[in-house]
Amino acid sequence: MNLPFQIDLKDKVCVVTGGTGVLCGLMAEALAACGAKVAILALGSEACEQKAAQIRQSGGIAIGIETNVLDKESLKEAHDIILKEFGPCDILINGAGGNHPKGQTTHEYLCVEDLENDDVQTFFDLDQAGVGFVFDLNFLGTLLPSQEFAKDMITREGTTIVNISSMNAYCPLTKIPAYSGAKAAVTNFTQWLAVHFSKVGIRVNAIAPGFFVTAQNEKLLKNEDGTWTPRANKILQSTPMDRFGEADELIGTLLYLVNADASGFVNGVCIPIDGAFSAYSGV
């Protein structure tokens, strides 16, 4: 792949959770292109192996391991394989995350008539299990892998964790309260963990992507004919650069954060990559 710049990650072991997704899959490719040994952790053994094979075909070093980031035993089993195949983890990308339809509302604003409409999911209809799933996947899905793999990093030079937050952490979007709250928790946890690990040499930072078209949100952003939905148009109107981001536009920031020579004193930050969405007041 074409990298915005090259860094040397030879002999570094990188673990990428959620590495079969559009954004984190490209991150895994970029890390491998810089010489890292990349372990892709996600649900679905076939998808994991497919992504790892793609990286190997491009000359990189990668393995795919089906892993449930909410299951400590599953994480331990993956860790054992990585230790055997590659060695201890140097870089952890916590990319596993997502939303759930039972953790979101149908409309942006509550209207009285919605309360009598069974086809509308209001704030009062939010499902506890659905909200819990979203918080678990995004927050615990960041905390548990960090518990497992950060053990390898203690007092080893150049080790780092990069969490994937969201613009929702800065300003909650309508309709998705569970996801917004969960990503805010990820950003807060990033700061907490950076302080907690500061004496043992592990840096912890986060990336907050703005709006990118992925498999997860494509149906929310595009109509069947390929035109933008009303929600997508509202996003574009609130993004001063007048477009959605491209997945490879995350890579420069990622490589900067994992390169201790460039960002060795950068710790506990969450960097927005959003076309100035978070900077725009609307006027």
Phi and psi in degrees as a GROMACS rama.xvg file:
@    title "Ramachandran Plot"
@    xaxis  label "Phi"
@    yaxis  label "Psi"
@TYPE xy
-84.3775  118.979  ASN-2
-98.1242  147.043  LEU-3
-65.9843  -29.3779  PRO-4
-162.121  163.927  PHE-5
-108.051  134.846  GLN-6
-127.239  160.069  ILE-7
-97.3848  108.303  ASP-8
-113.744  21.9274  LEU-9
-57.3787  132.967  LYS-10
73.8777  0.408322  ASP-11
-81.611  141.355  LYS-12
-104.827  120.965  VAL-13
-115.3  131.482  CYS-14
-110.566  126.816  VAL-15
-122.006  109.346  VAL-16
-84.2012  149.052  THR-17
67.3334  24.4825  GLY-18
-74.1934  -0.0753632  GLY-19
-97.0774  -3.97554  THR-20
-77.1032  170.898  GLY-21
-60.7365  -51.2076  VAL-22
-74.6981  -50.6884  LEU-23
-73.9228  -24.5939  CYS-24
-64.0506  -40.23  GLY-25
-69.5528  -34.7453  LEU-26
-61.7694  -42.8664  MET-27
-60.5283  -41.6584  ALA-28
-62.6272  -42.3821  GLU-29
-65.5343  -42.73  ALA-30
-63.0644  -40.9204  LEU-31
-66.4896  -37.3918  ALA-32
-65.1356  -21.4448  ALA-33
-90.381  5.39338  CYS-34
102.228  -1.32831  GLY-35
-73.8095  154.559  ALA-36
-90.716  117.478  LYS-37
-110.601  128.554  VAL-38
-107.76  121.658  ALA-39
-100.632  118.279  ILE-40
-113.606  126.293  LEU-41
-168.479  170.347  ALA-42
-75.4826  144.572  LEU-43
93.1265  98.9545  GLY-44
-63.349  -36.7144  SER-45
-65.5175  -43.955  GLU-46
-64.8815  -39.7249  ALA-47
-61.4483  -47.4053  CYS-48
-67.9578  -36.2146  GLU-49
-61.9902  -44.6734  GLN-50
-66.4851  -42.103  LYS-51
-62.7334  -41.8455  ALA-52
-63.6786  -38.448  ALA-53
-60.9574  -42.0052  GLN-54
-67.1169  -42.7359  ILE-55
-63.0503  -37.811  ARG-56
-65.2407  -23.3072  GLN-57
-91.1681  6.50348  SER-58
96.3402  2.94171  GLY-59
-89.6262  176.692  GLY-60
-114.663  120.844  ILE-61
-157.489  149.603  ALA-62
-132.213  149.663  ILE-63
-113.242  132.144  GLY-64
-132.176  117.226  ILE-65
-63.1776  124.225  GLU-66
-146.471  138.234  THR-67
-100.769  111.649  ASN-68
-70.4246  -7.21912  VAL-69
-99.7491  5.74237  LEU-70
-119.864  110.363  ASP-71
-61.8096  -35.1844  LYS-72
-68.7624  -38.9234  GLU-73
-62.8966  -41.4758  SER-74
-64.4025  -40.4937  LEU-75
-63.8134  -42.1308  LYS-76
-62.3091  -42.3737  GLU-77
-63.3774  -41.5877  ALA-78
-60.3649  -42.8686  HIS-79
-61.5063  -40.4969  ASP-80
-64.5543  -43.6429  ILE-81
-64.1768  -42.6836  ILE-82
-59.9028  -39.9939  LEU-83
-70.9778  -42.2259  LYS-84
-83.5899  -40.156  GLU-85
-120.477  -32.4945  PHE-86
111.201  -171.995  GLY-87
-67.8234  150.319  PRO-88
-73.3575  134.017  CYS-89
-104.205  -36.2368  ASP-90
-133.336  126.944  ILE-91
-117.235  124.009  LEU-92
-106.892  110.809  ILE-93
-89.0738  88.3121  ASN-94
-105.926  -8.74033  GLY-95
-65.7717  134.909  ALA-96
177.472  -178.687  GLY-97
157.231  -179.255  GLY-98
-119.115  178.188  ASN-99
-146.671  134.501  HIS-100
-59.9565  -25.6934  PRO-101
-80.8523  -0.840494  LYS-102
-108.552  21.1027  GLY-103
-139.375  159.2  GLN-104
-97.0648  158.008  THR-105
-72.4591  -42.9852  THR-106
-112.138  160.09  HIS-107
-71.7891  -35.712  GLU-108
-125.576  146.961  TYR-109
-78.9466  127.975  LEU-110
-116.719  146.218  CYS-111
-57.0725  -40.748  VAL-112
-65.3457  -23.0689  GLU-113
-63.7938  -27.6969  ASP-114
-66.1195  -20.257  LEU-115
-104.493  5.96395  GLU-116
-108.286  112.344  ASN-117
-69.5153  -16.9116  ASP-118
-85.803  -3.65496  ASP-119
-109.765  129.093  VAL-120
-95.1725  109.4  GLN-121
-94.5869  178.64  THR-122
-54.6438  -37.426  PHE-123
-73.4895  -12.8222  PHE-124
-98.4537  -2.49848  ASP-125
-55.3451  133.528  LEU-126
-87.6965  128.258  ASP-127
-58.8479  -42.7744  GLN-128
-66.0426  -38.6228  ALA-129
-65.6731  -43.6002  GLY-130
-64.0967  -42.4738  VAL-131
-62.0551  -38.8494  GLY-132
-59.5776  -44.7043  PHE-133
-64.6093  -43.238  VAL-134
-66.1578  -41.8638  PHE-135
-62.4283  -49.6528  ASP-136
-62.0319  -43.2061  LEU-137
-82.8758  -45.1669  ASN-138
-84.944  -58.4346  PHE-139
-63.8267  -30.644  LEU-140
-68.786  -9.23484  GLY-141
-100.962  -41.6561  THR-142
-66.9972  -47.8736  LEU-143
-65.2332  -45.6632  LEU-144
-61.5777  -34.0644  PRO-145
-64.6984  -40.3214  SER-146
-59.7784  -41.6566  GLN-147
-72.8551  -48.4038  GLU-148
-93.2599  -21.9555  PHE-149
-67.2096  -19.6046  ALA-150
-58.2233  -32.6712  LYS-151
-71.042  -23.446  ASP-152
-90.0425  -17.4719  MET-153
-56.801  124.877  ILE-154
62.6542  14.1458  THR-155
-99.011  135.281  ARG-156
-66.2758  137.469  GLU-157
79.6857  12.9464  GLY-158
-83.1036  147.621  THR-159
-159.381  154.621  THR-160
-121.569  133.38  ILE-161
-121.975  116.559  VAL-162
-93.5699  153.183  ASN-163
-106.033  107.954  ILE-164
-96.2124  -143.887  SER-165
-166.145  162.468  SER-166
-62.4494  -23.2232  MET-167
-59.2362  -25.7254  ASN-168
-69.4123  -27.0718  ALA-169
-85.3522  -43.0502  TYR-170
-148.214  114.427  CYS-171
-64.0963  136.338  PRO-172
-84.0669  152.209  LEU-173
-64.7537  156.209  THR-174
79.3334  -25.0556  LYS-175
-122.73  66.0046  ILE-176
-65.8933  -36.1181  PRO-177
-66.7557  -46.6827  ALA-178
-65.0815  -41.682  TYR-179
-61.0213  -46.6937  SER-180
-64.4621  -38.9792  GLY-181
-66.1835  -40.7638  ALA-182
-71.8402  -31.5497  LYS-183
-62.1793  -37.9885  ALA-184
-64.1272  -37.4893  ALA-185
-63.5352  -42.9926  VAL-186
-64.4269  -44.1482  THR-187
-62.7122  -41.9628  ASN-188
-64.3676  -36.2272  PHE-189
-57.8992  -45.9047  THR-190
-65.104  -44.0249  GLN-191
-60.7691  -46.4381  TRP-192
-69.4863  -33.7099  LEU-193
-60.4427  -42.0869  ALA-194
-68.3464  -45.2732  VAL-195
-61.6093  -37.7468  HIS-196
-93.3904  2.77993  PHE-197
-64.3955  -25.0669  SER-198
-89.3407  -7.25462  LYS-199
-115.446  13.1291  VAL-200
84.5192  14.7028  GLY-201
-105.416  119.734  ILE-202
-88.5698  144.547  ARG-203
-133.927  120.436  VAL-204
-136.479  176.3  ASN-205
-141.439  156.684  ALA-206
-113.826  136.34  ILE-207
-116.209  91.6807  ALA-208
-64.0343  144.097  PRO-209
-79.958  -125.914  GLY-210
-106.548  116.135  PHE-211
-125.827  141.738  PHE-212
-81.9864  118.038  VAL-213
-127.411  173.892  THR-214
-61.5632  -30.3286  ALA-215
-72.0597  -34.158  GLN-216
-114.716  2.15001  ASN-217
-57.9904  -39.5957  GLU-218
-69.4521  -23.8288  LYS-219
-79.9219  -23.6251  LEU-220
-103.341  -23.4622  LEU-221
-123.246  139.113  LYS-222
-76.5315  170.391  ASN-223
-60.9854  -28.6891  GLU-224
-86.5326  4.89362  ASP-225
91.4965  -6.92256  GLY-226
-77.7068  162.249  THR-227
-74.7758  144.145  TRP-228
-76.9487  165.907  THR-229
-55.7586  -38.0817  PRO-230
-65.6039  -40.6193  ARG-231
-62.7264  -40.6482  ALA-232
-65.0949  -35.8007  ASN-233
-63.9387  -39.4815  LYS-234
-62.4548  -46.6104  ILE-235
-62.5554  -37.9646  LEU-236
-67.0417  -22.8776  GLN-237
-99.3047  3.26038  SER-238
-110.224  106.795  THR-239
-54.4345  -25.6491  PRO-240
-83.4198  -0.575554  MET-241
61.9326  29.959  ASP-242
-160.129  168.317  ARG-243
-85.8853  157.016  PHE-244
-75.4072  156.239  GLY-245
-99.8216  141.071  GLU-246
-53.4641  -38.418  ALA-247
-71.2049  -7.88837  ASP-248
-79.063  -3.45287  GLU-249
-87.0731  -18.6349  LEU-250
-69.1626  -39.955  ILE-251
-59.1871  -44.1139  GLY-252
-66.9345  -40.4623  THR-253
-58.9136  -49.5167  LEU-254
-65.2207  -35.2585  LEU-255
-61.0642  -44.7621  TYR-256
-70.7534  -33.2095  LEU-257
-86.2692  -7.63362  VAL-258
-94.9204  102.435  ASN-259
-62.4076  -27.4649  ALA-260
-66.6081  -30.05  ASP-261
-94.9327  -32.5359  ALA-262
-129.828  30.6506  SER-263
-60.8506  -21.9283  GLY-264
-107.484  9.81727  PHE-265
-93.7862  116.152  VAL-266
-152.466  131.339  ASN-267
79.599  22.5915  GLY-268
-107.925  157.677  VAL-269
-125.243  114.984  CYS-270
-98.3054  118.738  ILE-271
-77.2914  137.669  PRO-272
-126.504  87.9388  ILE-273
-145.322  13.7922  ASP-274
62.8123  27.5725  GLY-275
76.2858  16.4965  ALA-276
-56.1491  -45.7926  PHE-277
-73.1891  -15.113  SER-278
-93.3917  -10.3469  ALA-279
-93.4517  126.638  TYR-280
-87.1434  -10.1442  SER-281
99.2864  -9.32746  GLY-282
